Amino acid sequence: MNFYALCQHAGGTVLLSTKISRVMKLSAMLLLIGALHVSAAGFSQNISFSGKKVPLEKIFPVIEEQTGYLIFCNYALLSQTKPVTLAVKDMPVKDFLSAILKCQPLEYSIERKTIVISKKAAVPNADQSAPAARDTTITTIGKVTDASGMPVIGATITVKGTSGGTTTNEEGIFILKNVKRNALLVISSIGYERKEITVKGNSIVAQLNRDINKLDETVVIAYGTTTKRLNPGDVTTVTAEEIAKNPVNNVFEAIQGKVPGLFIQQATGQPGGAFSLRLRGSANFASAAPQPLIVVDGVIYPGGTLPMSTNTSYGTADFLKGGSGLNYLNPNDIESISVLKDADATALYGSSGAYGVILITTKKAKPGAPTINANIYTGVSVLGTSPKLMHTQDYLMLRREALKNDGATVSAFDKDLNGTWPEDRYNDFKKQLLGNYAQTTNANLSYGGGTQNTSYLISGSLRSNGNIQRHKGSFKDGSLRFSLNTNTPNNRLSFALSGTYLSSSSDMVPTDFSSSVVFAAPNAPPIFLPDGSINWETGSNDLADDINKQYKNVTNNLLANGTLTYKPIKQLTLRAILGYNNVSGREFMGYPTTTKAPSYANAAAETHSLVNTFEVRTLTVSPYAEYNTTLWGKGDLGVKAGGMIDNKLNNKVEIHGVGFATDALLNNPAAGTTVTSTYSQTPYRSLGFHTVIKFVWDQKYILNLNGRRDGSTKFGSGKKFGNFGSVAAAWIFSEEKAIKNNLPFISYGKLRGSTGIIGGDAIPDYSYLSTYSSFGGTYQGKTGLTTTSLANPLLSWERNKNSEIGLELGFLHDRIYAEANYYWNIASNQLINQSLSTVTGFSGYSINSDAVIRTSGWELALNTSNIRTEDLTWTTRFNISIPTSKLIKLPTHRNLSSAYIVGKPVTGTLLYKYNGVNPQTGYYSFTNAKGTTDDYNSGLVDADKTEFTDLAPKYYGGFQNSIHYKQWALDFSFVFTKRLGKNFLGQSGYTFGFAGMNGGVEWLRRWQKPGDVTDIPKVSTNILDNYFRQDIFNQSTGAYSDASYARLQNVSINYRFKSESLRRFHLRDVTVYLQGQNLWTISRYGGVDPENLDAGTIPPMRIFTAGANITL
């Protein structure tokens, strides 16, 4: 391990290394893990030494090497010392220190495993009083550790009442010059309780306890930072430490269940798949509610779906459910995530943040000695949950029963029953197609350090995720990023620059085998021959298209940010943030001749391919000025004014070719005999100006006023701009004397509230104009145009009035922290798609509706420090969200869906009333609007849908535990949701009985004879009858069941080696860990997975990994 002792020369503070760093390759570091089974017992508490006239600076490394103790001292003090001549054997360390410091102007103290060398206190003589003998200022060096004695890196040390301060280095050591005796040092670090220490000498050792409440921790907000204590808005922060415990590619999965009010749903378990986010319910008629705004280092980022190919012949977008822009941002690069929820927190982002804001801050350069860090893990992912299908004998039994129920006999088409396919053959197609173990690997390497004036960070990463499906392919990416901070010596001018470039590649064919082929008859011919090739035994193979088609997706992400700050005077800060993001990609998919049987003569003519190139480009400019001053001794006034320009451009080009002379030409669709193409370019611009006034009186009373004027290109002339704003206030009542005197068990209490109006523009671009596209034909040799959308120049801003009241309480020195928030939001002037009669030639157009939607809810959080001792700590965090929504007003003249009912949520639907399976007939039975119950296979209309069912979650949340014992740490988290969802039977297109189609084991409970009481109808081969009956069932209450679940989302176990154990290997820090994701689910859901609720989509993966985090 490299130990850096803090030393002082006349020229300033420098870092001296007692051992020269050895540069090690990544592979060498991994090999060291096996050799690290050593303990502090390997170090002696005695010292053997022999030398003549040896300087102290050469003796100190000997002490460190033989004892494992860490020594720090002020180098200037050593210039006053004498060389030492000494020969001892097995002398106790304290005696040895006393011997070498005898007759020296130094003394020592030992704190745990740290030896502090300091100047001996001056002894006043008779002619000089003690106060006069002492210097008025001193140089203080110190070390900051956690409860287990490990160094706290990057802790901030400030002198209370002044602007002076510094940070600890990689050993937890700091140095402060010109500190007055008895000055008060304030020591703080993210994740730890703040501590104040009085300066009494040249050396300090401070131990910080973990802080579960983090009231004074820095919280990132719009265009700045604050603390949770002084923030009147509602912001939840997730730190890098919490994110790192999850072996996932998309950070949304890592924060699932950790943010009250934020509901996250994984759409598919495929690498690169999409996530759905909903913050505080839905106040919008759209089936897919608008997503929160994603901002990465001040740059607006495409956090939603990407413009992948929507060509139904290829199904790329459907396979990944549109994908997610956050798949192209490595979670290991993220420092923190702040979720802004109420009007005060989101106001400065205006209309862009109308549906919430998620601020992502990446890791930045920090001052300190040069440090190399490597974090590597590898493991496997497997299918999380899957349907249980019938084996061959059960399948054949029900097939024969279906024929018997219909009075039919086995025909030539019934190959599963007529002897064509062996009745003793069983193919587990689910295992064959979805049973792979997919390897996952993630490697990150970083190098950083610097001084207080200039610091730097360079990092790179490689990620690889295999495919659990049978066909080839993997999802890989690599990234490089840097961060540079520099400022002038007087700190008036500073500049920060950061950038990330990530390139990903996926050749996983976009086909989800969990939908169709898995349900083939279990005695059907095998899909593959013993050598792994496609089986063409029957002359065709439904899987050949999916196995042999070609696919390649290369997506690049460039993210850059620059911040220039100038402070002409102490109170005034001028800052400009410039951000740029470019997500671009190229998709290729080809159907070669090998997707057809070798005997198929027309294979070449039916070959086809597609190339889709896309680009999402965003430029964000945010200049602002901030003035802070103190009024009347107790008042802190802050005024901020600025603006934001957001310039976004979406480009997309698709070329589709059919009929290729050879498969080698597929990569160029233009080489096909028939070529078609589509092109779209959609620019979007928004402009906003904001003003913020914040006043804090006596650190108890807080008032925030926000005003904003927004402009958007989504609206026409005279409608582009809107004025919005918010007001927030907070009262820290625990600072009142009456509370302190009468309720001493309340260590912290804050009451806060906010209200504001925010505009919304969640409609397609240029909806106020008519748009046109090529007609597809020609007239007199010229291509014509046709109208694709109708204009509405009257479109204007949606209005969202958001209000909230919150209570925060801390008990027993904040060991128990509770927070309760109640919010209510009113959305009016709704932007919706108005349906039109088909005779107009259009399905609809955008309008402002008079409809009013109210969303409200409770968000509760409880954090407890259950055990907090020197060796053992145990903390628990729990949160639950209870959202509701209600349609307040619905214009009768508007042609909206009949499912919308005043007084009901907009997230529900009207369904037929299901009465179960008729015990006499075995058919589904339903009740119509007149109250008549019958086995309808037709005759029911929409007016017979009388049952309203809300599909939004009733409540959801998370539960996390963190247990630390000495060097061991165990973290585990649960997520839970209460909701309804379509069950497995409700997602079926037909009832069981058709030849060649297997079903779930639920069908073994089917109706068999009159009098049977069951929820599964009789089996039948009547395709038309089954189709209509099942279609009605799928629109009934019977198709929905309880999809509530609780899931062990993550488990992380790690061991951190003691620093003294690592020093002989020239390592500073080593942590080894095991992690698991999506490990166990408790649910009564009658489907595949209760999270994505889709039987035809791969559910979230179950992941197991092992890794090491090594610091040089």
N, C-alpha and C positions, 0 to 999 in steps of 0.2 A: 504494500500500500504506500502511496506517495503522501508523505506528511509535509504540509507547507506551514512553516512557522512564520508568524508575523514579525517582521523586522523593520527597523527604522534607520534610514541613513539621513544625512543632511539634505540630500536632494529630495526626500519625500518617502512615502511608504512604498515598500516593495514586498515581494513574496520570495522567500528563500526556500529552496527545496533541500531537505536533508538527504534525499536519494534522488538520483536522476531518473526521470520517467522513461520507461521503455515502451516503445510503440509496439503494440501487439495486434496481430490480425484477429479477425472475428473468430476464426476456427480455433485459434490458440486459447482464446478466452473461454470458449465452451469446454475445452479439454480440462481447464482448471477446475471446473465445478466438481469433478470427481476427486480432486485432491484437497478439497477444502474441508474435509471432516477433521478439523482440528479445533481445539478449544483454548481458552485462556490458560488452562492448566499447563499448556506447553510452554508458558512463559514463567520465569522464575521471579520471586520477590527479592532475590539476592543478586548481587553484582560482583563479578570478578573483573579486575582492571589492573593494568600495569603500564606506567608511562612516566616520562620525565618532561617537565615543562610543557604540558599539553594544554592548549587553550580550551576554555570552557565550551566554546562553540563546537569543538570536536568531541568533547566528552558526552554532551547531551544526546547525540545519535546512538552512542553505545548504551546509554540508559534505556532509550526507547526500544532498541533491538533486543535487549536481554529481558526487559520487564513487560513490554507491551504498553507501558505508560506513554501518554502524549505530553510533550513539553512545549509550552509557549512562553516567550519572553520578549522584552523590548531590546532589540539589538544594540541600541545606543548604550544600554547599561553594561554590556559586555566589554566596552572599550575601557572601562574603569577597573577591570578585573586583572588578576595576575594568573599566569600559567600555573598548572597544578602538577606536582610530582607525587605519585601515589602508587602503591602496589598492595592490592587486597584480594582476597578470595572469599566468595560467598558472603560478602558483607550485606546486611539488610539495607534496603534501598534508602530508608530514612537516615541511617547512619552514614551511608555513602554520600548523600546530599549534604549532610552536615559537615562532612570532612572536606568536600571540594569547595564548599562555600565559607569555610573557616577563614577568617581574616579578609573576607571579601565584602564589598558594600551591598551585598544581595542577601535575600532571604527566600524561603520557599514555602509553599503550602500545597497540600494534596487534596483535590476534590475528586472523589471516585477514582477514575483512571487517568486523571489529568494533573500534571505538576505545573504549578504557576510560579515563575521566577519573577520577583519584583525587588524594587529598591528598598533597602532597610529604612525604616522610619527615622528621621533625624531626631537627635536628642538635644533639646535646647540647653545652652550653657547658662551660667549665672548672669552673664551680661546681656542675654537676649531672651525675650519672652518667647514662649512656644508659638503663639500665632504669628509673630514676625518671622520666625524661622521657616515657616511653611510657605511653599510657593502658593500663589493664589490660583494657579491653574496647573493641571497635571495631564499626563498622557495615560489613558486607561486602555488596557487590553483585556479582552474577556472571551469567554466561550459560552455558547448557547446550546443546550442539549434538550432532548425530550425526556420523558419520565424514565425511559430505559437507559439513558446515558448516551444515546446516539446523537450525533451533531444535527442541529437544525440549520439547514442550508438556506441562505437567502433571507434570513430574518432581518427585520428592520429595527435599527437602534437609533432613537432620536433623543436629544436633550430637551426635556420638557420646557416649554416656554421659549424655545429658539427654533430656528430652521435648520440647525446643524444635525447631521446624522450620517449613518453608514449602514452597510449590510454585512452579514456574516459570509465567510467563504465556504468552501466545500468541507472544511473541518469544523464549521460552526464558530469560527474565530472572527473577532472584529477588533478594530483599534480606533480610538477616538482621541484626537489631539486637543489641547487647550480646553480641557473640561474643568470647570470650577469644582472645588471640593464641596461635597454635600449636594452637588447637582443631582437632579432626578432623571434617570434614564428610563425611557419607555421602550420596551422590547415587545415586538409583535411579529407574528407570522401567520400565514393562512393556515387555518386548521388548529390553531393553538390559542389559549387564553392570553390576553395581553398582561404583561407584568411590568411593574415599576420597581426600580432598584436605586437606592441612594449611593452615590459615589463616595467611598470612604478611603480608597487606596488605589494602587496602580492596577490591580487585577480584580476581575469579577467572573464568577461562574454562575450562570443563570439556568434554571431548569424550568421549562414551559410544560404546562399540562394541556392535553388535547381539549379543544373547545368544540362542543357539539352544537352550540347555538350561534357562534360566529357573529355576534352582534356588532362588533367593531371591525369585522373583516371587510375588505374592499369589495364593493358590489358594482359590477359594470352596468351602467344605464345608458340611455341615449346621449351620445356625445359627451361622455364623461364617466365619472365614478362617484360613489358616495359610500356610506356604510349602512348596514341594515338598521342600525339604531336611529339614524337621522333621515331615513328615507320614508316619506309619507306615501309612496306608491307601493304597488304589490309586485315584487320581483322575487323569483326563486332561482337560485344558483346551484349548478352541479359542477363540481371541481374535477380536475384531471385525475386526481387520486381515485375518485369514484368511477370515472369512465374507464380507467386502466384495468379495472377488475373484470371487465367484460371482453371476451375474445370474439369481437364482432367487427364487421366491416363498415356498418352504418351506425353513426353515433346515436341515431334515434332509438335503436334497440338498446343502447347502453343506458339511456335516461328514462326508459319506460318504467312507469310506476314510481318515479322519484319526484315528479313535479305535479303538485296539486292543480287540478283544472285542465291538464294537458292529457288528452286521450290519444294514445298511439296504437295503431293497428298495423301489423305486418301483413301485406297483401299476399306475399308468396315467400316460400323459403329459399327460392333460387338466389344464388349470389347475383347482386346487381338489381334485385327486385325493388318494388316500390313500397313506401310506407304512407299510411293515411294519418294525418294529424288533425285534431279538432280541439280547439281551445275554448273551453267554457260553452260547450254545446253548439247548436246551430241556430243562427238567426237569419237564415237565408232559405229561399225556396229551392235552390239548386240541390240536385241529388248528391253531388259532391261539394260539400261546404268549402268556401274559400280557405286556403291554407294560411297559417301565420307567415308573416314576412321573415325571411332568413337573412341575416346580416353577418358577414364574416369579416372581421377587422375593418368595419366601416363600409364594406362593399356589399351591395345588395346581391344576393346569391340565388340561383335557381334551385330552390330546395324541393320543388315538386317534380312532376314527371318531365321527361325530356322528349323532344320531338322525334321519336323513333318512327319507323315505318308503320303505317296503319293499314297497309295492303293486306286484305283478308287472306290472300293466297299464302302469306308468309307468317303472319301472326306474331311478329316480333314484339310489338307493344303489348299484346295480350299476354304473352309468355311472361314478361317481367312486370306486367300490370303498369306499363309506362316507365318503369325504372325510377330512379331517384338521383337528383344531382348530388346529394350528400354521400352517395357511394364513391364519389371521386374526391373525397376529403378524408384523409387518414385520421381516425380517432386519436392516434398517438400524438398527433401534432396539435391537439386542442388543449388549451390551458383551462378554460372554463366555458360554461354555457349559462347564460342568463335568460330566463323567460319572463318577458314583460307582459303583464296581464290587464291592468286597469287603465283608466283614462289618463291618469297622471304619468304612468310609466311609458305608455305608447304615444302620447300626444305629439312628441317632437318628430315622429315619423309620419304624422298626418294620415292621409288616406291609405298609404302603403301599409301602415300598421293597424288598420281598422279591425283586423281579425287576430290581433296579437303580434308580438315580435319575439323572435328568438335570436339573441346576440351570441355569436360564437367568437371567442377570442383565442387565437392560436398562441403557441408558446413563443416567447420573445427572448432576446438576448438579455443576460444578466451579468453584472460585474462579478469578478472573481478569478481565481486561478484557472488556467486552461484545463478543461474537463472533457473527457471522452466517456460517453455513455452508450451502452449497447443493450437493447431489449429484444429478446428473441423468444418466440414460442412456436411450437408445432403441435399438431394433434389431428383429430379426425372429426368429421361431422357425419351424422347418420340421420335417417328419416325419423322425425319426431313422433308422429302418430300416423296411423294408416287404417283404412277400413278392414274389418274382418270379413273375408269372403268365404263362401261355401266350398267345401271340398267336393270332389267328383261325385261321390255316392249321394250326398245330399242334393247336389245340383241335379243329377239325373232323376232322383226321386221326385223332385218338384216339377221337373220338365214333363214327366209322364203324367203327373197329377194335373198339370195345366191342360194337356191334351184331353184327359178324361173329363175335366170340367166342361170343356167345349164340345165334347162328343166327337172329337177328331181322332185320327189315327196317324201313326208315324208315316211321314212321306219321304220322298227322295231329298227334300231340302233339309230334313232333320238329320244331318250328318252325325250329330252327337248321340243320336239314339238308334240310327238304322244300321249300325255296324261299321260305318265308314271310319269313325274314330273309335279307338279302343276304349271300352268302358272302365278299364282298370288303369288308365293313364291319368296322371295328375301333374299339371304344370302350375307351379306357383308363379304366375306372371308378375305379381307384385314384387316378389323377391328378385326375380330375374331382371326386372326393369328399374326397380327403385331400391335395390338392396345393397348398392355399393357403399363402401367406406370411402368417403372423400377426404383426402388429406388437405389440411389447412396449415399454412405457414405464414408467419409475420416476423420480419426482421427490421429493426430500426437502429440506426447509428447516428449519433450526434456529437458535435464538437463545439464547445463554447467557452466563453470567458471574457475577460477585459477589465478595464478600469472603471472608475466612477464616471469618467468623461466619455469613454468609448467602449462599447461592449458588442459582442458578436455571437452568432449562433448559426451553425451550418448542420443540416441533418439530411439523411436520406433513408428511404424505406423500400422494402420489397414485400409484396403480399401475393399469396397464391391460394386459390380455393378450388378444390377439385369438384367433380360432379358425381352426385349419388346415382344419377341415371345411367343406364347401360351404355349409351353412346359416348363417344369421345368428347373431350373438351374440358376447359378450365377457365377460370376468371383470374387474371393476373394483373398486377399493376406495380409500377415503380414511381417513386417521387423524389424530388430534391427540393429543399427549401432553405431559405436563409433569413436572418433577421439581423439588422444593424442599427444600433442606437448611438448617437453621438451628441455631445453638447459642449458649449463653450465653458471655460473654467468658472465664469460667473453665473452659469446656468440660465442666462437670459435667452439664448438661442439654442434650440435643440432640433434634431432631425431624426426621424425613425423611418426605416425602410424595411419592408419584408416582402417576400415573394415565394410562391409555391408553384412548381410545375409537376403535374402528375400525368402519366400516360398509362392507360389500361388497355388490355386486350382480352377478348373473350371469343372462344370458338365453340362455345356450348350451343348446340343446335336448339333453337327456341321452340321446343316441343315439351309439353308437360304430359308425361306418361301416366300420371295419376288419374286421368280422366277416362279414356276410352279403352285402350288396349288392355289395361289391367283387368277389365271386366270381361275378357273373353272367356268362353267356355273352358273349364279346367282340363277337359280331355281333348281340346283342340290341338292340332299339330303344333309342335314347339316353334317358337319364333326363330331360333337359331339352330344350326347344325352343331354337332360336337366340336367342330373346329372353330366355332364362333361366327361363321358366315351366315348370311340370310338364308332361311329355308324357303325355297320356292316350290315345295312339294305340291301345293294346290294350284300352282300357276299364278298366284298372286300372294302378296304379303302386305297387309295394311301398315305394317311398321316400316317397310322399306323406305317410304318417303321420308320418314323422320330419322331413320338411322343413317341413311346415305346422302341426305341433302347436305349442302355445304353452307357454312356460316362463319362470318368473321366480323367482329365489331371492335374498332379501335377508337377510343374516346380519350381526348386530351383535355386537361383542365389547367389553365393558367390563372393564377390569382396573385395580384400585386397591390401593395398598399404603401403610400408614403404620407407621412405626417410632419408638417413643419410648424414649430411652435416658437413664438417670440414674446418675451415679457419686457416691454419697454420700461415698465415700473412694476414694483412688487405686486400691486393690486390688479394689474391688467394682464390678461393673457390673450394673445392673438393666435389662432390656430387654423390651419387648412389641411383637410384630409382629402387625398386623391386616391381613388380605388378603381381597379380595372379587373374584370373577370371575363374569361373567354372559355366556354365549354363547347368543344367542337368534336365531331365524330364522323366516322364512315362505317356504314353497315353494308355488308354484302351477304346475299343469300342466293344459292343456286340449286336447281333441281337437275342433276345430271341424268344420263341414261341409266345409271345404276339404281335409280329409284323405281325402275320398271323391271319386270321379269325379263331374263335373258331372251326368252322366246318372243317378247313383244316387238312387233315389227315397226311400230310407229313411235318408238321411244325418242328418237332424235327430234322429231317434229314437236314433241311435247316438252322438251327441255325448256326451262325458262330461268331467268335470274333477275335480281333487282339490286341496285346500288342506291343507298340513301345517304346523302351527306347533309349534315346539319351543323348549325352554329348558334349559340346563344351568347350574345356579347353585351356586357354591361359596363358602363362608365358612371362612376359616382363621384361627385365633387361636393364637399361639405365644408365651407368656410364659416367660422364664427368667432366672436369675441366674447370674453368673459371677464367681468369685473367683480372683485370680492373685497369687502371692507368690513371693518368692525365699527358698530355704532353704540355709543353710550356705554361702552365697556362690556356689555353682555349680549349685544346683538350682532349677528353675522348676516350680512346682506350679500347676496350674489345675484348678478344680472347677466344674462346670457342672450345674445342675439346672433342670428346667422341664417343660413339657408342651405338647401340641398338641391342638387340637380341630378336627376336620374335619367340616363339615356340608354335605352335597351333596344337591341335589334335581334330578331329571330330570322334566320335564313334556313331554308330547307329545299333540297332538290332530290327528286326521285326519278330514276330511269329504270324502265322495265322492258326487258327483251324476251321474246319467245321464239323458239326454233333455232337451234344452233347446229352448225355443221359438225362441230366436235365439242366435247366437254371442256377442252382446253380454253375455249373462248368465253366460257360462262362469266368470267370475272369482268368482262366488258359487255354489258347489256346491249350496247349499240351495235354489236356484231350479230344480233338476232335478226331473223327475217321480218319480225314485227316489233317495232319499238315505240313505246309511249313514254311520256315524261310529264312530271308535274313540278311546279316551282312556286314557292311562296316566300315573300319577304315582308316581315311585319315590324315596323319601328314603333317604339313607344317612348314617350318622354313625359316626365313630371317635374314640376318646379315647386319648391316650397320655401316659405320664409317663416321663421319662428322666433319667439321671444319668451324667455323664462325669467321669472323673478322668484327667488327663494330667500326667505327670511327665517332665521333661527334665533330665538330669544332664550338666553340663559340655558341653552342645551336642553330645553324642555318643550318649547312651543315652536312648531314648524308650520310654515305656510308656503305653498307653491302655487304660482300662477303661470299658466302656459297659454300662449296664443299662437295660432298658425294660419297662414293663407296658402292654400294648395291650388295648383293648376295641373290639368291632365289632358293629354291629347285624345283621350277616349270620349271627350265631349266636344260639341260644336261651338261655333262662335256665340259669345254671350253666355255660355254655360261652363266654360273651361275652369273658372276659378271659384273657390268656396272658402269661407272663413270658419274656422273651428277653434276650439280651446278647451281648457280644463282648469279646475281648481282643486287643490288637495291640502289637507291640514292634518297635523298629528300633535298629540299631547303625550309626552313621556311623564305620566303621572307618578311613576315610582321615584322621581326626583323631588317630589313635594315632601316637605318636612312632616306633614301629617301622616303620610303613607309610611315614611321611614320610621316614625316613632310608634305608630299604632299597628302597622302591619309589616313588621320586620322580615317576615318569611317571604314577602314579595320582593325579590331582588331586581326585577325589571317588569315594567308595565307600560304599554303604549296603546293608545286609542287613536285610530286614524280613519280618514274617510276621503273619498274623492268623487268627483262627478265631472263629466265633460261630454262634448259632442265631437265626433270624428266622422269625416266623410268617407265614403266608400265608392270604388269604381270597378267592382268585380264583374265586368262584362267583357265580351270580346272586343278587341281593338277595332276602332273606327266603325262602331255600330251606328253612329249618327250619319254615316254615309252609305250609299248603295255601293256594293262591290260587284265586280264582274269577273268572269273567267271565260276561257276559250270555249266556243260552242262545240268543237269537235268535228265540225264539218266545214265546207267552204261554199261560197256563193260567188260565181264569176271569178273563181281563182283566189278569192280572199277569205281568210278565216274570220268567222263571226264571233261576237261576244254575247254572253247571256248573263242576266242578273242572278247573282247567287245569294244576295241578302238585301233586305229593304232598309231604306234610310229612316232614321227618326231624329231630326235635328233638335228635338225638344228634350232629349235625354239630359238629366242633371244628376248632381251628387246624391247618393244614398246617405241618409243621416242615421248615425248610430250614437244614441245617448247612453253612455256607460256610467254606472254608479257603483260604489262599493263602500262598505264599512268593515273595519277590521280591528281585532283585538289581539295583542301580543302580551304574553305573561311569562315571567321567569320566576321560579321558586327555588329556595335553598341554594342561593348563589348560582342560579341558572342551571342547576343540575337537572331540573325539570323545566322544559320550555314548551309552551302551548301556543298555538295560533289558530284563530277562527276568523274566517272571512265570509261575508255574505255579499253577493253581487246581484245586480239587476240591470239588464240592458234592454233598451227599446230600439228596435230597428224599424225605420219608416222610410217612405219614399223609395221602396224596394226596387232594385234593378232586377227584372225578371225577363224571361222569354215568353212573350204572349203568343199563344197558339192561334193559328189561322185556319180557315177552311181550306181544304185541298184544292178547291176550284181556283184559288188565288195563285196556285203554283208554288207556294211557299208554306213551310211548316209553321213559321212564326217569325217574330221580330222582337227586338229589345224595347222595353218600355219602363217607365217609372210607375210602379203600382201603388195604390193607396193602402195596400195591405200593411198591417202593423204586427210585428212579432216581438214577443217579450221572452227573454231568457233570464233565468235566475238560478241561484244555487248556493250551496254551502261548500266551503273547503276548509277542512280541519287537519291540523298537523300537531303531532306530539313527539318531542325529542327528549330522551331521558339518558342520563349518565347513571347507569345502574350500579356499577362498581368503578372506583377510581383509586387504585393504590399504586405504589411504585412499580410493582411487577405486573399487575392485572388491571385492565380497563375493559369495560363492556358498555357499549352505547347502543341505543335502539332508536329508530326513527319510523314513524308511522304517519301515513296521510290517507285521507279519503275525500273524494269529491262526489257531491250529490247534485247533479245538474237537472234542471227542468226547463221546459219551453212551452209556450202557449201562443196560439194564433189569436191576437186580440181583435183584429179587424180584417175582413175579407170582402172586397167589393163584389157585389152580386153581378155586375155587368161584365166582369172579366172572365174570360174562358180559361179558368185554372182547373187543375185536376180535382176530381170529386173527392179525392182522399183528404183534401184540406178542409178542416172543420173548425169553425170558431170555438175557442175554448180548449182545443186539443193541440198537441205538439205537431210541428210540421215534419217531424222525423218519423211519423207513423204512416199507416196505410189501412185502407178498408178491406176487409176480407169476408169471404163467405163463412157462415157459421157451420162448423163441422160437428157432427154428432156421433162420430166414431163409425166403426164397421157394423153394418146391419147384421145382427146375429142370425137372421133367417136367410138372407141372400148372399152374404159375404162381400157386398159392395160397400163403397164409401156412402155415407148418408149425410145430407146437408139440409139446413132449414132456410127457406127463402124469406123474402121480406114480409110475406103474409103469414108467416109462422107455420107453413106446411113443411113437413119433413118427408124426404123421399130419397131414393137412390138415383140422383140426377146424373145422367151422362151428357145431358144437354138441357136447354130450356132455362138455365140460370143466366141472368144478365147482370150488368154492373149495379143496377138498382137493388139487387138481392144481397149485395155486400153490406152487411149491417154491423159487423164487428170491427171496432177500431183497435188496432194493435200498434203500440209504440215500439220501434226497433232500436231506439237510442239506449245507451247504458243507463240503468237506474242509479248505479254508483260504481266507482272504481277507485283504485288506489294502490298503495304499495307498503311494504313492511321490510325494513332493513335492520340487520344486526351486525355489529362490528366488535369482535373480541380480540384483544391483544394480551398475550402473556409472554413477557420477556421478549425473546426474538421471534416468537410465533404470532401469526395473525390469522384469524378466521373471519371471513365476511360472507354473509349469505342474504339474499333478498327474495321476497315473494311479490308477485303482482296478482291482483284479483279484479274481477269484473262481474257485475250482476246485469244480465241482459237476456233478451230472447234472440233466437236465430233460427234460420231454416235448418231443419233436421235432414238426416241422410235421405229419408223417404221423400221429403219435400223437394229435393233437388233431382229427383229421378224424372226422366221424360216419359217412362212407361212403367206399368207394374210388371212384376216378374212373369216370365213364361215364354219369351221369344227364344228361338233357336240361337245358340252361340253366345248368349249374353248371361254372364254370371251375376249374382247378387250378393248382398250382405247377409250375414247369418241371421239378421232380423227376420228374414223371410221364413225361417223355420217356425216362427210363431203365427204363421198365416191362418186364416179361416179355412176350415176343411169340411165342416158339415153344419147343418142347421142347429142353432143353439150355442155354437161356439162364440165365446166373448173374447175378442182380441182387438188389437189396434192395427193389425196387418190384414189387408183384404185377401180374397182368394186369388190364386194364380190363374193365368189365362193366356192363351196364344192369340186372342182376338185383338189384332193390332189397333183397329179403329176404335173399338169400344174401350180398350185400355188407355189409349191416348187421350180421349176426351175425358174419361173419368179422372185420370191422373192430372190432367191440366186443371180441372176444377179443384181437385185436392190441393194442388200447388198454390192456388189462390185462396186457400181457406186457412182457418186457425189451426187445422190439423198439421199443416206443413211447418209450423213453428213450435219450438219447444224451448225449455230452459237451457240456455247456452252459457250459464254462469260457470266461472272456473276460478281456481286459485292455482298458481303455478310457481314452483321453485325456479325462479328465473335465472339465478346466478349463485354459484358458490366459488369462493376464492380462498385458497389456503397458501400462505407463504411463510418462508423462514428467512430472516435477515441475519447474516453472519455478523458477529461482533467485529468492530474495527480492528482490535488488537490481534484478532485471528487472521486478518487479511494482510497486515502490514508486510509480512515476510514475502507475500506474493505481489507486492507493489500494486495492490488494489485498494481503492477507497471504500467501496460499498458493493456488496453482492447480496441479492435477494433471489431465491429460487421459489417457484410457485406452481401450483396446480389450479386450473380453472375449469369450470363447467357452465354451460348455458342451456336453458330450457330442459331441466333435468327431470322434473316430475310434475304432473298435472292432475289436479283433483277436479272432476267434473262429471255431471250426469248427462252431458250433451249427447244427443243421439246422432251425431255426425262425425266427421273426421277430426277436426281441430276446432275448439271453441274460439280461437282468436281470429283466424281468417274466414271461418264459416263457409268454406267452399270445398265441396267434395271433389271438385275437378282441378284443384290447385295443390301443389306441393306445400305442405304446412311448414311452419318454422322448424329449422334444423336443430338437432340435439348435438352439442359440441363439447368435446373433451380436449384440453390442451395442457401442456407442461412447458415451462419456460424459465428464463433467468434474466435478471436485470443487473448489469455489471457496470460499475463506474470506475474509471481509471483516474 
